[in-house]
Amino acid sequence: MSYKLHRGDALTVLKTLPDESVNAVITDPPYNSGGRTSSERTSRDARAKYVTSGSIHDLKTFPGENRDQRSYRSWLTELLTEA
C-alpha cells in the first residue's frame, strides 16, 4: 500500500481527490479571531495580528482570517463535509 501526502489549501486539494480515497485529513484552519466588526477584521493581515515586533520567526500572512462568525462556520462546514 502506498500513501501520498498533499500539501495546500485543504478545501482546494480535497475537491481534486476521488471520493473515498483519503485515509486522513490533517488541517490547520485560520484562527479567525480578527475582531467583532468588519473594520477590526480587515484592518490588519494575519501576520500583523499574531506576530509581535522583534519576533525571530517569520510567519507568512495567510488568507481566511477576516471572516465573520457565520461565514467562518459556513466555510468550516464546507471543508469538513468535503473531508
DSSP file (Angstrom, degrees, kcal/mol; ACC not computed):
  #  RESIDUE AA STRUCTURE BP1 BP2  ACC     N-H-->O    O-->H-N    N-H-->O    O-->H-N    TCO  KAPPA ALPHA  PHI   PSI    X-CA   Y-CA   Z-CA
    1    1 A M              0   0    0      0, 0.0     2,-0.3     0, 0.0     0, 0.0   0.000 360.0 360.0 360.0 133.5    0.0    0.0    0.0
    2    2 A S        -     0   0    0      2,-0.0     2,-0.3     0, 0.0     0, 0.0  -0.861 360.0-153.7-114.4 150.6    1.4    3.4   -0.9
    3    3 A Y        -     0   0    0     -2,-0.3     2,-0.4    20,-0.0     0, 0.0  -0.894   1.4-156.5-120.6 150.6    0.5    6.8    0.6
    4    4 A K        -     0   0    0     -2,-0.3     2,-0.5     2,-0.0    -2,-0.0  -0.994   8.8-144.7-129.5 134.4    0.7   10.2   -0.9
    5    5 A L        -     0   0    0     -2,-0.4     2,-0.5     2,-0.0    -2,-0.0  -0.838  12.3-161.8 -98.2 130.5    0.9   13.5    1.0
    6    6 A H        -     0   0    0     -2,-0.5     2,-0.5     2,-0.1     7,-0.0  -0.937   3.7-166.5-111.8 134.0   -0.9   16.5   -0.4
    7    7 A R        +     0   0    0     -2,-0.5     2,-0.3     6,-0.0    -2,-0.0  -0.980  42.3  66.5-123.0 129.7    0.1   20.0    0.8
    8    8 A G  S    S-     0   0    0     -2,-0.5     2,-0.4     4,-0.0    -2,-0.1  -0.966  92.0 -16.2 157.7-169.3   -2.0   23.0    0.1
    9    9 A D     >  -     0   0    0     -2,-0.3     4,-2.8     1,-0.2     5,-0.3  -0.513  61.9-139.5 -63.2 120.5   -5.3   24.6    0.9
   10   10 A A  H  > S+     0   0    0     -2,-0.4     4,-2.9     1,-0.2     5,-0.2   0.887  97.8  46.8 -55.7 -46.9   -7.3   21.7    2.3
   11   11 A L  H  > S+     0   0    0      1,-0.2     4,-1.6     2,-0.2    -1,-0.2   0.914 114.6  47.0 -64.4 -42.5  -10.6   22.6    0.6
   12   12 A T  H  > S+     0   0    0      2,-0.2     4,-0.5     1,-0.2    -2,-0.2   0.930 116.1  44.3 -64.1 -46.1   -9.0   23.1   -2.8
   13   13 A V  H >X S+     0   0    0     -4,-2.8     3,-1.5     1,-0.2     4,-0.5   0.927 110.5  54.0 -66.6 -45.5   -7.0   19.9   -2.6
   14   14 A L  H >< S+     0   0    0     -4,-2.9     3,-1.2     1,-0.3    -1,-0.2   0.859 101.5  59.4 -59.4 -35.8   -9.8   17.7   -1.3
   15   15 A K  H 3< S+     0   0    0     -4,-1.6    -1,-0.3     1,-0.2    -2,-0.2   0.712 103.1  53.5 -66.6 -18.5  -12.0   18.8   -4.2
   16   16 A T  H << S+     0   0    0     -3,-1.5    -1,-0.2    -4,-0.5    -2,-0.2   0.559  94.2  87.0 -91.1  -8.7   -9.5   17.3   -6.6
   17   17 A L  S << S-     0   0    0     -3,-1.2     3,-0.1    -4,-0.5     5,-0.1  -0.657  84.6-106.0 -95.8 147.0   -9.4   13.9   -5.0
   18   18 A P    >   -     0   0    0      0, 0.0     3,-1.2     0, 0.0     4,-0.1  -0.323  47.9 -88.9 -64.7 151.2  -11.7   11.0   -5.8
   19   19 A D  T 3  S+     0   0    0      1,-0.2     0, 0.0     2,-0.1     0, 0.0  -0.275 109.9  12.1 -57.7 145.6  -14.4   10.1   -3.2
   20   20 A E  T 3  S+     0   0    0      1,-0.1    -1,-0.2    -3,-0.1     3,-0.0   0.754  95.1 111.0  57.8  30.4  -13.3    7.7   -0.5
   21   21 A S    <   +     0   0    0     -3,-1.2     2,-0.5    -4,-0.0    -2,-0.1   0.309  53.2  88.9-111.9   7.5   -9.6    7.9   -1.5
   22   22 A V        -     0   0    0      1,-0.1     3,-0.1    -4,-0.1    -2,-0.0  -0.907  46.4-174.8-114.0 131.6   -8.4    9.7    1.7
   23   23 A N  S    S+     0   0    0     -2,-0.5     2,-0.3     1,-0.3    -1,-0.1   0.783  74.9   1.3 -89.8 -31.7   -7.2    8.0    4.9
   24   24 A A        -     0   0    0      2,-0.0     2,-0.5     0, 0.0    -1,-0.3  -0.992  54.6-150.7-156.4 148.0   -6.7   11.1    7.0
   25   25 A V        -     0   0    0     -2,-0.3     2,-0.5    -3,-0.1    58,-0.0  -0.988  14.2-177.5-122.0 120.5   -7.1   14.9    6.7
   26   26 A I        +     0   0    0     -2,-0.5     2,-0.3     2,-0.0    -2,-0.0  -0.973  18.5 159.9-117.8 117.3   -4.8   17.0    8.8
   27   27 A T        -     0   0    0     -2,-0.5   -18,-0.1   -18,-0.0    -2,-0.0  -0.932  35.6-152.0-138.6 158.5   -5.5   20.7    8.5
   28   28 A D        -     0   0    0     -2,-0.3     3,-0.1     0, 0.0    -2,-0.0  -0.743  23.6-161.2-132.4  82.4   -4.8   23.8   10.4
   29   29 A P        -     0   0    0      0, 0.0    35,-0.1     0, 0.0    -2,-0.0  -0.238  34.2 -86.3 -65.5 155.6   -7.6   26.3    9.7
   30   30 A P        -     0   0    0      0, 0.0    34,-0.0     0, 0.0    35,-0.0  -0.212  32.1-122.3 -57.5 150.7   -7.1   30.0   10.4
   31   31 A Y        -     0   0    0     -3,-0.1    34,-0.1     1,-0.1    33,-0.0   0.873  29.4-157.7 -61.1 -38.6   -7.8   31.2   13.9
   32   32 A N        +     0   0    0      1,-0.1     3,-0.2     9,-0.0    33,-0.1   0.893  46.8 133.1  57.4  43.8  -10.3   33.7   12.6
   33   33 A S        +     0   0    0      1,-0.2    -1,-0.1     8,-0.0     3,-0.1  -0.193  20.0 128.3-112.0  40.0  -10.0   35.8   15.7
   34   34 A G  S    S-     0   0    0     31,-0.4     2,-0.2     1,-0.2    -1,-0.2   0.682  71.4 -71.2 -75.7 -18.7   -9.6   39.1   13.9
   35   35 A G        -     0   0    0     -3,-0.2    -1,-0.2     1,-0.1     6,-0.1  -0.775  36.4 -91.3 146.6 168.0  -12.3   41.1   15.6
   36   36 A R  S    S+     0   0    0     -2,-0.2     2,-0.2    -3,-0.1    33,-0.1   0.825 101.5  51.2 -82.1 -33.8  -16.0   41.8   16.1
   37   37 A T  S  > S-     0   0    0     -3,-0.1     4,-2.1     1,-0.1     5,-0.2  -0.643  87.8-112.7-105.7 163.1  -16.5   44.3   13.4
   38   38 A S  H  > S+     0   0    0      1,-0.2     4,-2.1    -2,-0.2     5,-0.2   0.902 118.0  51.2 -57.8 -42.5  -15.6   44.3    9.7
   39   39 A S  H  > S+     0   0    0      1,-0.2     4,-1.3     2,-0.2    -1,-0.2   0.871 109.1  50.5 -67.3 -35.1  -13.0   47.1   10.2
   40   40 A E  H  4 S+     0   0    0      1,-0.2     4,-0.3     2,-0.2    -1,-0.2   0.877 113.7  46.2 -66.8 -36.2  -11.4   45.2   13.1
   41   41 A R  H  < S+     0   0    0     -4,-2.1    -2,-0.2     1,-0.2    -1,-0.2   0.824 121.1  35.1 -75.3 -31.5  -11.2   42.0   11.0
   42   42 A T  H  < S+     0   0    0     -4,-2.1    -1,-0.2    -5,-0.2    -2,-0.2   0.494  93.7  82.7-105.7  -3.7   -9.8   43.7    7.8
   43   43 A S  S  < S+     0   0    0     -4,-1.3     2,-0.3    -5,-0.2    -1,-0.1   0.755  98.8  33.0 -75.7 -22.2   -7.5   46.4    9.1
   44   44 A R  S    S-     0   0    0     -4,-0.3    -1,-0.1    -3,-0.2     2,-0.1  -0.973  79.6-124.7-132.1 147.3   -4.6   44.1    9.7
   45   45 A D     >  -     0   0    0     -2,-0.3     4,-1.5     1,-0.1     3,-0.2  -0.345  40.4 -95.9 -80.9 172.6   -3.3   41.0    7.9
   46   46 A A  H  > S+     0   0    0     16,-0.4     4,-1.8     1,-0.2     5,-0.2   0.873 123.2  54.4 -58.6 -41.2   -2.8   37.7    9.8
   47   47 A R  H  > S+     0   0    0      1,-0.2     4,-1.7     2,-0.2    -1,-0.2   0.917 107.7  50.0 -61.0 -43.1    1.0   38.3   10.3
   48   48 A A  H  4 S+     0   0    0     -3,-0.2    -1,-0.2     1,-0.2    -2,-0.2   0.818 111.5  50.4 -65.2 -30.5    0.3   41.7   11.9
   49   49 A K  H  < S+     0   0    0     -4,-1.5    -1,-0.2    -3,-0.2    -2,-0.2   0.846 121.6  28.3 -75.1 -34.1   -2.3   40.1   14.3
   50   50 A Y  H  < S+     0   0    0     -4,-1.8     2,-0.5    -3,-0.1    -2,-0.2   0.447 104.3  74.6-115.3  -1.6   -0.2   37.3   15.5
   51   51 A V     <  -     0   0    0     -4,-1.7     2,-0.2    -5,-0.2    -1,-0.1  -0.957  66.1-146.5-116.8 124.1    3.5   38.3   15.4
   52   52 A T    >   -     0   0    0     -2,-0.5     3,-1.7     1,-0.1    -3,-0.0  -0.566  36.7 -90.2 -83.2 151.9    4.8   40.8   17.9
   53   53 A S  T 3  S+     0   0    0      1,-0.3    -1,-0.1    -2,-0.2     3,-0.1  -0.325 113.4  29.1 -61.8 141.9    7.5   43.2   16.8
   54   54 A G  T 3  S+     0   0    0      1,-0.3    -1,-0.3    -3,-0.1     2,-0.1   0.435  82.5 149.2  87.0   0.7   11.0   41.8   17.3
   55   55 A S    <   -     0   0    0     -3,-1.7    -1,-0.3     1,-0.1    -4,-0.0  -0.394  42.5-146.9 -66.6 144.0   10.0   38.2   16.8
   56   56 A I  S    S+     0   0    0     -3,-0.1     2,-0.1    -2,-0.1    -1,-0.1   0.683  73.2  83.2 -87.8 -18.0   12.7   36.0   15.3
   57   57 A H  S    S-     0   0    0      1,-0.0     2,-0.7     2,-0.0    -2,-0.1  -0.491  74.8-134.0 -84.3 159.2   10.3   33.7   13.4
   58   58 A D        -     0   0    0     -2,-0.1     2,-0.5    -7,-0.0    -2,-0.0  -0.755  21.9-172.9-116.8  84.0    8.9   34.6   10.1
   59   59 A L        -     0   0    0     -2,-0.7     2,-0.2   -12,-0.1    -8,-0.1  -0.649  18.6-139.0 -76.9 123.1    5.2   33.9   10.0
   60   60 A K        -     0   0    0     -2,-0.5     2,-0.1     1,-0.1    -1,-0.0  -0.517  22.6-109.2 -76.3 149.6    3.8   34.3    6.5
   61   61 A T        -     0   0    0     -2,-0.2    -1,-0.1   -15,-0.1   -16,-0.0  -0.443  39.1-165.4 -73.5 157.3    0.5   36.1    6.2
   62   62 A F        -     0   0    0     -2,-0.1   -16,-0.4     0, 0.0     3,-0.4  -0.978  16.7-110.8-145.3 154.5   -2.4   33.8    5.1
   63   63 A P  S    S+     0   0    0      0, 0.0   -18,-0.0     0, 0.0     0, 0.0  -0.285  86.4  53.5 -80.9 169.4   -6.0   34.3    3.8
   64   64 A G  S    S+     0   0    0    -35,-0.1     3,-0.4    -2,-0.0     0, 0.0   0.600  70.1 113.1  88.1  13.3   -9.2   33.4    5.6
   65   65 A E        +     0   0    0     -3,-0.4   -31,-0.4     1,-0.2    -1,-0.0   0.319  67.8  58.6 -99.0   6.7   -8.5   35.4    8.7
   66   66 A N  S    S+     0   0    0    -33,-0.1    -1,-0.2   -32,-0.1     2,-0.2   0.080  70.4 125.2-128.1  26.4  -11.2   38.1    8.3
   67   67 A R        -     0   0    0     -3,-0.4   -33,-0.2   -26,-0.1     2,-0.1  -0.528  57.2-122.5 -83.0 152.3  -14.5   36.2    8.1
   68   68 A D     >  -     0   0    0     -2,-0.2     4,-2.4     1,-0.1     5,-0.2  -0.367  40.3 -92.4 -80.6 175.2  -17.4   36.9   10.4
   69   69 A Q  H  > S+     0   0    0      1,-0.2     4,-2.3     2,-0.2     5,-0.2   0.877 123.4  47.9 -60.1 -41.2  -18.8   34.1   12.6
   70   70 A R  H  > S+     0   0    0      2,-0.2     4,-2.3     1,-0.2    -1,-0.2   0.919 114.0  44.6 -69.4 -43.0  -21.4   32.9   10.1
   71   71 A S  H  > S+     0   0    0      2,-0.2     4,-2.5     1,-0.2    -1,-0.2   0.857 113.1  52.4 -71.5 -31.8  -19.1   32.8    7.1
   72   72 A Y  H  X S+     0   0    0     -4,-2.4     4,-2.7     2,-0.2     5,-0.2   0.934 111.4  46.4 -65.6 -45.6  -16.4   31.1    9.1
   73   73 A R  H  X S+     0   0    0     -4,-2.3     4,-2.4    -5,-0.2    -2,-0.2   0.908 112.9  49.8 -62.6 -41.7  -18.9   28.4   10.2
   74   74 A S  H  X S+     0   0    0     -4,-2.3     4,-2.2     2,-0.2    -2,-0.2   0.926 111.8  48.4 -61.5 -45.3  -20.1   28.0    6.7
   75   75 A W  H  X S+     0   0    0     -4,-2.5     4,-2.4     1,-0.2    -2,-0.2   0.916 112.4  47.9 -62.1 -44.7  -16.6   27.7    5.4
   76   76 A L  H  X S+     0   0    0     -4,-2.7     4,-2.9     2,-0.2     5,-0.2   0.882 109.9  53.4 -65.1 -37.4  -15.6   25.1    8.0
   77   77 A T  H  X S+     0   0    0     -4,-2.4     4,-2.4     2,-0.2    -1,-0.2   0.921 109.5  48.3 -61.7 -43.4  -18.8   23.1    7.3
   78   78 A E  H  X S+     0   0    0     -4,-2.2     4,-2.2     2,-0.2    -2,-0.2   0.925 112.9  48.4 -61.6 -45.1  -17.9   23.0    3.6
   79   79 A L  H  X S+     0   0    0     -4,-2.4     4,-2.0     1,-0.2    -2,-0.2   0.934 114.1  44.4 -61.3 -48.1  -14.4   21.9    4.5
   80   80 A L  H  < S+     0   0    0     -4,-2.9    -1,-0.2     1,-0.2    -2,-0.2   0.853 111.9  53.2 -69.6 -33.7  -15.5   19.2    6.9
   81   81 A T  H  < S+     0   0    0     -4,-2.4    -1,-0.2    -5,-0.2    -2,-0.2   0.918 110.2  47.9 -64.0 -42.9  -18.2   18.0    4.5
   82   82 A E  H  <        0   0    0     -4,-2.2    -2,-0.2     1,-0.3    -1,-0.2   0.866 360.0 360.0 -65.6 -36.0  -15.6   17.6    1.7
   83   83 A A     <        0   0    0     -4,-2.0    -1,-0.3    -5,-0.2    -2,-0.2   0.508 360.0 360.0 -66.7 360.0  -13.3   15.8    4.1
